[in-house]
Amino acid sequence: MTQTDAGPPAAAVPPTSMRRIAMASMTGTVIEFYDFFIYGTAAALVFNKVFFPELGAAAGTALALATFGVAFVARPFGSILFGHFGDRLGRKGTLVTTLLMMGLSTLAIGLLPTAGTIGVLAPILLVVLRIVQGLAVGGEWAGATLLTAENSPGKARGKYALFPQLGPSVAFSLASATFLLTALTMSPEAFQAWGWRLPFIGSILLVGVGLYVRLKLEETAAFKEKAAGPVSTSLPIAEVFRTRSRSVLLGAGATTAVFAFFYIGVTFLTSYGTTQLGLARTTVLTMGIIGGLVFAATTILGAIASDRIGRRNMVVIGNALSVVGGLVAFPILDIGTPWSFGLGISVILGVVGFAYGPIGAQLPELFPTRYRYTGAGISYNLAGVLGGGVVPLISAALVPVYGSFAIGVLLAGVSVLSLGCALALPRTDADSLADQDALVAPAAA
C-alpha cells in the first residue's frame, strides 16, 4: 500500500523561522560547494605539478581536470544513495551526513602526500577522495533545496528556494578569494610546496559552523506529514523511474546548460586565463570573484522573477540568453586584457543565473513528497554529469584543433538542447506542494 501525497497543506512556517531556514540552507551549500570548488581551482593551478609531475604541463593539467570531472560521475550515485535516506528517514539527518563526508574528505586532500613522496598511490588516493566529495555533493543539493521549498509559502517559493541556489556562486567567489590571498602572501614555490593545502585544511572550520547550524534545524513540514501516514514499500529510485522518468530526463536536460556554463567558468577558464591568455594568476582569481558575484545577482533575479512569471518561463528565458552568451563570450575573452577576461567570465556565469535561480523551486515541484529528494537530486546531478563533467573535457580538446570559438558554439548548442527540454516541461508553481503532489502524481493514489 502506498501513501497518497495529496492532502491538506502543511501549517505555514512563520516568516522569522522561514528566514532562519533559508539562511541555514544557504550556509550549508556554501560550505559544501566551497570544498568542492577549491579542488577545481587547485586542479587548474597546481595539481598537474603536485600529483602528475611526470606527464608534463599540458597532459598533467588535462589529467588534473579529469580528476575534477570524476566527481560528476559520482554525483548521481550520491543523489540515489542519500535521496533514499532523505526520502525514508528525513532531510535533516541526511544533510548532516553529507556535510561531514565532504568536510572530512576535503581535509584529507589537504593532508595527502604528493606523488614525489608516495608515488602513484598519491593520485589514486586523490581520485578516491574526489569520488567521496562527489557522493556528498550529489546528496547535498536536493536536501538543502527541500529545506526551503517544502517549508516556504507557494507564492514565495522561488524567493526562498534561491538561498541554497546561492551556494555555488558564493562558494566560487570565496574559493577564488582564498587562493588569491595565498597568491598575494607567498611565492609560487611556496604555494606549490605547501600553500595550496591551506584552503583544504582551513575548510574544516567552516564545516564546524555548518554542522552547528544544521543540527539546530527541524525536519521539513512536508516530510513530517508524509511520515505520519502509511509508508510506501517501493524504493524511491524505483518509483521515480517508474512514474516520473520523463520529468527526470527533461529536468536534467533543461539544467544541463547551467552546469556547462558554470563549470567552464569556474574550472576551464581558470586554466585558460593563465596558460592560453598569459594573464597573472592573481588577475584570473580576482576576475573570478567578480564573475561569481554576477552569477549570484542573476540567480537572485531569476528566482524572484519566477514567482511572478512562472518557473518554466524563467528557465526558458535563461536558456535562450545562454545561446547568445555562449557565442559572444570567447571573442571577448580572447581580447586578452584583464578587463576583457572579467567581462567574458561575467557573461559566462551571468547568463545562466537566470535559469539557475528558478530550478531550486522547479525541480522539487516536479515530484511528489515521498520521493522528491531522490527525483530532484537525480535530475540535478544527471545535468551535472553532462554539463559539468563532459563539456569541460570536450572543451579542452577543442581549443588546440578548432580554437576557442568552438567552445562558444558547443555552449550555444547545449543551450539549445536545454531550451527545448525547458519548453517540454510542465508548468508547476502550485500554491502548495500538497496541491502539486495531486497534479504531478496521479498514479500514487
Rosetta blueprint (number, residue, H / E / L):
1 M L
2 T L
3 Q L
4 T L
5 D L
6 A L
7 G L
8 P L
9 P L
10 A L
11 A L
12 A L
13 V L
14 P L
15 P H
16 T H
17 S H
18 M H
19 R H
20 R H
21 I H
22 A H
23 M H
24 A H
25 S H
26 M H
27 T H
28 G H
29 T H
30 V H
31 I H
32 E H
33 F H
34 Y H
35 D H
36 F H
37 F H
38 I H
39 Y H
40 G H
41 T H
42 A H
43 A H
44 A H
45 L H
46 V L
47 F H
48 N H
49 K H
50 V H
51 F L
52 F L
53 P H
54 E H
55 L H
56 G L
57 A H
58 A H
59 A H
60 G H
61 T H
62 A H
63 L H
64 A H
65 L H
66 A H
67 T H
68 F H
69 G H
70 V H
71 A H
72 F H
73 V H
74 A H
75 R H
76 P H
77 F H
78 G H
79 S H
80 I H
81 L H
82 F H
83 G H
84 H H
85 F H
86 G H
87 D H
88 R H
89 L L
90 G L
91 R H
92 K H
93 G H
94 T H
95 L H
96 V H
97 T H
98 T H
99 L H
100 L H
101 M H
102 M H
103 G H
104 L H
105 S H
106 T H
107 L H
108 A H
109 I H
110 G H
111 L H
112 L L
113 P L
114 T L
115 A H
116 G H
117 T H
118 I H
119 G L
120 V L
121 L H
122 A H
123 P H
124 I H
125 L H
126 L H
127 V H
128 V H
129 L H
130 R H
131 I H
132 V H
133 Q H
134 G H
135 L H
136 A H
137 V H
138 G H
139 G H
140 E H
141 W H
142 A H
143 G H
144 A H
145 T H
146 L H
147 L H
148 T H
149 A H
150 E L
151 N L
152 S L
153 P L
154 G H
155 K H
156 A H
157 R H
158 G H
159 K H
160 Y H
161 A H
162 L H
163 F H
164 P H
165 Q H
166 L H
167 G H
168 P H
169 S H
170 V H
171 A H
172 F H
173 S H
174 L H
175 A H
176 S H
177 A H
178 T H
179 F H
180 L H
181 L H
182 T H
183 A H
184 L H
185 T H
186 M L
187 S L
188 P H
189 E H
190 A H
191 F H
192 Q H
193 A H
194 W H
195 G H
196 W L
197 R H
198 L H
199 P H
200 F H
201 I H
202 G H
203 S H
204 I H
205 L H
206 L H
207 V H
208 G H
209 V H
210 G H
211 L H
212 Y H
213 V H
214 R H
215 L H
216 K L
217 L L
218 E L
219 E L
220 T L
221 A H
222 A H
223 F H
224 K H
225 E H
226 K H
227 A H
228 A L
229 G L
230 P L
231 V L
232 S L
233 T L
234 S L
235 L L
236 P H
237 I H
238 A H
239 E H
240 V H
241 F H
242 R H
243 T H
244 R L
245 S H
246 R H
247 S H
248 V H
249 L H
250 L H
251 G H
252 A H
253 G H
254 A H
255 T H
256 T H
257 A H
258 V H
259 F H
260 A H
261 F H
262 F H
263 Y H
264 I H
265 G H
266 V H
267 T H
268 F H
269 L H
270 T H
271 S H
272 Y H
273 G H
274 T H
275 T H
276 Q L
277 L L
278 G L
279 L L
280 A L
281 R H
282 T H
283 T H
284 V H
285 L H
286 T H
287 M H
288 G H
289 I H
290 I H
291 G H
292 G H
293 L H
294 V H
295 F H
296 A H
297 A H
298 T H
299 T H
300 I H
301 L H
302 G H
303 A H
304 I H
305 A H
306 S H
307 D H
308 R H
309 I H
310 G L
311 R H
312 R H
313 N H
314 M H
315 V H
316 V H
317 I H
318 G H
319 N H
320 A H
321 L H
322 S H
323 V H
324 V H
325 G H
326 G H
327 L H
328 V H
329 A H
330 F H
331 P H
332 I H
333 L H
334 D L
335 I L
336 G L
337 T L
338 P H
339 W H
340 S H
341 F H
342 G H
343 L H
344 G H
345 I H
346 S H
347 V H
348 I H
349 L H
350 G H
351 V H
352 V H
353 G H
354 F H
355 A H
356 Y H
357 G H
358 P H
359 I H
360 G H
361 A H
362 Q H
363 L H
364 P H
365 E H
366 L L
367 F L
368 P L
369 T H
370 R H
371 Y H
372 R H
373 Y H
374 T H
375 G H
376 A H
377 G H
378 I H
379 S H
380 Y H
381 N H
382 L H
383 A H
384 G H
385 V H
386 L H
387 G H
388 G H
389 G H
390 V H
391 V H
392 P H
393 L H
394 I H
395 S H
396 A H
397 A H
398 L H
399 V H
400 P H
401 V H
402 Y H
403 G L
404 S L
405 F H
406 A H
407 I H
408 G H
409 V H
410 L H
411 L H
412 A H
413 G H
414 V H
415 S H
416 V H
417 L H
418 S H
419 L H
420 G H
421 C H
422 A H
423 L H
424 A H
425 L L
426 P L
427 R L
428 T L
429 D L
430 A L
431 D L
432 S L
433 L H
434 A H
435 D H
436 Q H
437 D H
438 A H
439 L H
440 V H
441 A L
442 P H
443 A H
444 A H
445 A L
